[in-house]
Amino acid sequence: MNSTLGLANTNNNSNNAGNPDLFNPDSANLTKAKKFHGNIMDLLDNLGGKLSHVSSNVDKEFLSAYRVHMLTVQAELKNLKNDVSKGEQMVLRYCNL
């Protein structure tokens, strides 16, 4: 018995070319194959939905981390500008003496 995808081979001969039921739309094997195909398609749709959800969460986390990083960079730039401004003021005071 061949159990590929759970389909039973009712023909003892390994060559199915002579099996008239192989392509018969009312064949039990074809019905099983269609059922398995439907199940696989449902699983793929479900997986696609889950991957989209995970991808959406990753995007949100990335953007959140990016915003935090940019706020940190902005604060650091502000501090550096203040330090430069203080340095300029000190240079001007010492030059005017």
C-alpha positions in Angstrom: 0.0 0.0 0.0 1.4 3.4 -1.0 0.7 6.0 1.6 1.8 9.1 -0.2 -0.3 12.0 1.1 -2.5 9.3 2.7 -3.8 8.1 -0.6 -4.1 4.3 -0.9 -3.0 2.7 -4.0 -5.7 0.1 -4.9 -3.8 -1.1 -7.9 -1.1 -3.6 -7.1 0.8 -2.6 -10.2 3.2 0.3 -9.6 2.3 1.7 -13.0 -1.0 3.6 -12.6 -1.3 4.5 -16.4 -3.7 1.6 -16.8 -5.9 2.5 -13.8 -9.2 4.0 -15.1 -10.1 5.4 -11.7 -6.9 7.5 -11.4 -8.4 10.5 -13.2 -12.1 9.7 -12.6 -13.7 12.7 -10.9 -15.8 10.4 -8.8 -12.8 8.4 -7.7 -12.2 8.0 -3.9 -8.5 8.8 -4.3 -9.3 12.0 -6.2 -11.8 13.0 -3.5 -9.2 12.4 -0.8 -6.6 14.3 -2.9 -9.0 17.3 -3.2 -9.7 17.1 0.6 -5.9 17.1 1.3 -5.5 20.0 -1.2 -8.2 22.0 0.6 -6.6 21.3 4.0 -3.1 22.3 2.7 -4.6 25.5 1.2 -6.3 26.3 4.6 -3.0 25.7 6.4 -1.1 28.0 4.0 -3.7 30.7 4.4 -3.5 30.4 8.2 0.3 30.5 8.0 0.2 33.5 5.8 -2.1 35.3 8.3 0.2 34.5 11.2 3.3 35.6 9.2 1.6 38.9 8.4 0.8 39.4 12.1 4.4 38.7 13.1 5.7 41.0 10.4 3.4 43.7 11.6 4.6 43.3 15.2 8.3 43.4 14.0 7.6 46.6 12.1 6.0 48.2 15.1 8.9 47.2 17.4 11.4 48.5 14.9 9.7 51.8 14.6 9.4 52.1 18.3 13.1 51.4 18.8 14.0 53.8 16.0 11.9 56.6 17.6 13.6 56.0 21.0 17.0 56.0 19.3 16.2 59.3 17.4 15.1 61.0 20.7 18.4 59.9 22.3 20.4 61.3 19.3 18.4 64.6 19.4 19.1 64.9 23.2 22.8 64.3 22.6 22.9 66.8 19.8 21.2 69.4 22.0 23.7 68.8 24.8 26.6 69.0 22.3 25.3 72.3 20.9 25.0 73.7 24.5 28.6 72.6 25.2 29.8 74.3 22.0 27.9 77.5 22.9 29.4 77.5 26.4 32.9 76.9 24.9 32.3 79.9 22.6 31.3 82.1 25.5 34.4 81.1 27.4 36.7 81.8 24.5 35.0 85.2 24.0 35.5 86.1 27.7 39.1 85.1 27.7 39.8 86.9 24.4 38.3 90.2 25.7 40.6 90.3 28.7 
